[in-house]
């Protein structure tokens, strides 16, 4: 295995030679390093832990990049093995993390210690964070990490019903048409087009749904889709109210952690909205981060649709200019935000949660999530008084937190 050769590669020195007694050839003298039983046990545990995370034999070549082996030093293996032991053996340490050596992204050698890219670089490079990424981290940092490393679990019946309901709500005010896209520039042009059309619908009709957003907040690019925006018609001083509809299987309002998570989602949307209407959109950084050509000619179908909407665009730069013109005529979102809870069975309203925007709180929540995404700290388990979340988590059997005692909670809907 490549990991067993790295120590040899690092310790070889051309200045240390030895003459063979048989053929007088000069061979390099290889210094030996004694490994303690504890270190060997840790190394073996690391190998075992990583093999258990590899789903198929095709992953076995992951140690090679461009046909060149990636060497992992002994010190790095020891560090990784300690982390793997603390998680895989059910350690109670709150900062334990499972490290998948076979799928740990781009490796960099720094003083013989392997530095693994952050979750942000490994999983959201050139994509940006979604608002859902932030709310998933707030719900449970460990679960978010498991989803990234092991794959997203299949949607539950309740989740599928919620998606169907949102599609129905969208169809009440928006007619979707299929548009062919041929490049990343086309994809972003279509997002901007949908925003402009939705914003105009809001200004003229007082209501729009499924509005896409992209913005630069707290030092990262974030994207999201607002469920619903309302604004009284005919009032020059009106402010758009952001609304999110949650569907429920049970005829009851959710627990406070779920309501808190919903509030965070809407506050993130307002944070992005307000940054756009304040014209805080760094265009050059946008093109660079998403690897976009600002002068790329959009597809004929995209150009045809923009012309029909009254703002003919040839390039993504044109679309961004039209979008900026739209942002500048929109007011900031209302300080009051609204969460609606519907019963899935008949779409009856269970209740509403209207609350006030808290800029300092939402910034703190985003920054806390970014600490994990940027690799500044390891993902934490959900607080002990919220361990009832574990009973509906698909990763409970693998997560040490599920072994802890959790308070009884009758409502475990997500």
N, C-alpha and C positions, 0 to 999 in steps of 0.2 A: 504494500500500500504506500502511496506517496508520503503519508505522514511518518512512516518509519524511515524514509530516506532523507528527510529534511535535516535531521540532526547531523547526519553524516555530511551532508553538503555544507552545512554551516561550520562544522568543525575541521574540515579539511584545510590544510595549509601547505602550499608548495614549498615552503622553506624547511619542512620536516620530511626527510627522506630516509629510506632504509635500503640497503643493498641485499638482494636475494643471494643466498649461498649457492644456489643451484645454477643460475644462469647469469649472475652478475648484473641483472637488470635493476634499474633504480625504480623503486616503488614508493609511493608516498606513505609516510607514517601517519596512521590515523589514531589520534588520541582517543582514549576510552573515557567515558563518563559513567560513573556508577549511579544507577537509579534506585532509589529506595523502594521498599515493598509498597509503601503508601502511594508513591507516585505511580508505580506500575498499576496498582489497583484502580487509581483514578483514570489512567489512560485507557485501561480495558473497559471501564465503565462508560467512558466517553464514546468508545467505538460501539459498544452495545446500544447505548442510547441513540446514537445517530443511525445505526442500522435499523432500529425499530421505527424510525420516522421515514424511511425510504420506502415508497409504495411499490416500486417496480424495479427490476434489474436495469432498466434503461437509465436510471439515475446514477448508476455506478461510475459513469464517466464525468460526473460533475466536477471532479478535481482537476480537469484539464480545461484550459482556456486557450483557444487558438492553437490546439495541438501541443501546447506546452504545459507541463505539470505545474500545479500550484503547490509549493512546499509549505507545510505548516510546522512551525517550530515546536519543540518539546514544551517550552513554557506556555505556549498558547494552548496546546492540547491539555495540559494540566489545568489551566484556567477554565477551559470549556468543560472538562470532565467534572470539575467541582460544581459548576453551575448545573450540569445535567444531573449529577447525583442529588443535588438539593431539591430539584423539581421532581425527578422521576421516582425518588424514594419517599415522596410525601413529606418533605421537610416543612416545618412550620414557618420558615423564614419568609417574611412578606416580600422580599426582593428576589426570590428565586425565579429563574427563567429557563425555559427549555431552549437550547441552542442547537439548531439543525446544521451540523457541519457540512452535510451533503448539499444543502440548499441555502447557504448563508450568503448568497449574493457575491458581489465583487470583493476580492480579498486584496489587502494592501500590506506589504511587509514594512514594518517600522520597528527597527531594533529587535528583529526576530519575533515580534509579537504580532499576531494577525489582528488587524482591525476590520471588523465587519461593518458594512454600511448600515446606516440607520434604517428603521422601518420606512421612513419618509422617502429615502433614496431608493430602497429596494422595491417598494410596492407602489409608490406614487410619483416616481420620477417622470417628468414630462406630462403628468396628468393633473397634478394638484390635489389637494385634500377636498373631499366633499363635506358638506355640513353633516351628513350621516356619519362620516368618519369621526367627527368631533363628538357627536351624541353617543355613538357606540363606545367611544373611549370613556366618556363620563358614566355610562351605564355600568361597564365593567372593563377595566383596562386589560385584565388577563384574557377575558373572552375575546376582545378585539384582537389581541395578539395571537390567540389560538386560531381565529378565523383566517388571519393573514398567513400563518405558517401551515395550517392543515386544510384550509379550504372552507368556504362558506357552507353551512348545513343547508339541506333542502328546505324550501319554504313549507311552513305548516299550513294546514287548512285555513286557519284564521288569517294568516298573512296573505294567502291567495285571495281570500274574500275581501280583505282590505284593499288590495291592488285593484280588484274588479270594481269596487265602489269608487275609487278615485278616478278610474277611467270613465265611469258613468258620469261623475260630476264634471269631468273635463268636457265630455261630449255635449253637456248641456249648453255650453257657451262657446266652444271651439270646434271647428271642423278640421280634422286632420287630413292632409294630403301627402302622398308619398313623393319624395324628391330624391333623385339619384345624386349621390355624392361620390367624387372620385379622388379626393385628397383630404388631408387633415385640414387644409385651408377651407375646403368646402364645408366640412363639419362645423368649424367655428363660424363660418359665414352664416350657416343655417341657424346656429344658436343666436347670433346677433339679430338675424331676421325675425326669429320668433319673439325675441324680446321687444323689438320695435313694434311688431304687429300687436303683441299683447299690451304694451304700454299705451298705444293708440286706442285700443279697445277699452282700457281702463279710463282714459280721459273722456271718451265719448259716451260709453255705456255705463261707467261706474263699477264695472266688474270684469275681472279676467282671472283665469286659472292656469296652473302649471306653467308659470313664468320662469324661464331659465335665468340664472345669475352667475356671474363670474367677477371676482374682485380680489384685491390684494389686501389682506388683513393680518395684522400681527406678524408681518414678515413672511407670510406664505401666500401662495395662490389658493383660493378656495372657490368651489363651485357648488351650486345647489339649485333646486327647483321649488319655488313657492307654490303651495297648494292653491291659495286663493288670495286675491287683493280686492278690497272694496274701497270705493271713494264716492261720496255723494256728488251727484251731477249738478252742474250749475252753480257750484260754490267755488269762488276763486281762491278762498283761503282754506280749502279742505285738504286734509292729509290722508294719504292712502293707509288703510288698516290691513295689516297682514293677518291672515287667518289660516289655521291648520285644522283639518278634520281627522280625528282618530276614531276608528271603529272598534267596538267592543263585543266580545262573545257573551259576556255576562251583563245583565241589566244593572250595572253598578258603576260608579265612578272609580277610576284607578287609584292605586296607592300613591302617596306623596312622591316617592322616587320616580315613578313614571310621569307624574305631572311635572316634576322638576325637569326631567329630560325633555319633555315637550316644550317647556318654556325656553330651555336652552336652544332648541332648534329654531324657534321663531325669533329669538334674540339674535342668533347668528344671521338669519336672513335680513333682519333690519340693519345689522351692522354692515353687511355687504351692500344693501340697498343705499344706505346713507352715504357710504364711501363713493358709490357710483354717481349719485346726484350731486355730490360735492366735487365731482370731476377729479377724484383721486385714483386715477387709473394710469399707471406707468406703461405706456404703449410699448416702448422699446424693450422693457423687461418682459412684457407679455410675449412678444414675438420670440425673444431669446429663450425663455423658460420652456415654452411649448414647441420649440424648434419649428417655427412657422416662417414662411417666406412672405413678407408683407406685399410683395409685388406679383405674387403668383396669380395668374388669370383663373378666375373661378370657372366652374363648369358651365356649359351653355344653359343647363336647366336652372342652376342657381341664378344666373344673370337674368334669365327670362322671368323668374319669379320676383326678383327684386324690382325689375322694370314694371311689372304689373302692380306692385305695391306703391309705386310712385317714387322710388329712389334707386335708379339704375346704378348698379355697382359692378365694376370690372374686377377689382382686386379685394383682398381682405382689408387692405388699408382703407378702401372706400367704405366698406361695411362698418369698420370701426369708427370712421368719421361720422357716418349717419347715426350710429349708436350713441356717440358722444353728444350729438345734437339733441337726441331724444332724452338722454340723461339730464341735460342742462335745463329742460323745461319741466322736469318732474320735481315735486317737493319731497322733503324727507318723509319717511314713513311715520305714521302716528305713534305717539309714545305708548298708547294702549294697544296691546296685542291680544289675540283671541284664540283660545283652544276650544274646539267643539268635540263632544264625544257622542257618537251615534251607536245604537244597537245594530249589530250586523243583520239580525234576523229580519227587521222591518224598516231599518233606517230611521227609527224614531230617535228624537233628541234626548239623550240622558242628562245632559248638563253642559254648561259652558264655564270656562275658566278665563276670565279677563284679568289681565295683570299689566303692570307698568314695566316698561323697558328699564334695565339697569346696566348701563354701559360698563361700569367698573366690574360688575359681577361677570358679565359675559366675556370681557377681556381676560379676567382671571381664569375662567373655565377653559378658554381656548389656549391660553398659555400653559396651563397645567397639562392639557392633552398634548400639546406640542413638545413638552419635556419628554414624553414617552416616544412620540413619533420621531423626534430628532436624536434619540438615543442618549439624552442627558440623564435619564434615570430609567430603571427597569419598571415594567408594568406592575402595578399593585393589584392585589385581590380586592374584591368588593368589600366594603366595611362589614363588620360582623353583624350589625343590626339589620343589614340588608342581604344576608346570606340566603334568604328565601328565594332570591333570584336563581340560585344554583340549581334548584329543583326543576327548572324548565330549560336549563342550559345543556346543549348537546355535548359539551366537553366536560361535564361534571365528573365522569368516571376517570378522566385523566388529570384533573386539576386538584392539587392538594387542598384547596379551600373547601371542596365538597366534603372532606373528611371532618371538618370542624362542625361543632354543634351550631345549628342555625335556629333562630326564633321562628315559631310557627307564624305562617302568613297565609291567609286563605286566597289571596289574589296574586297569581303569578303570571298574568298576561303581560306580553311585551307590547 
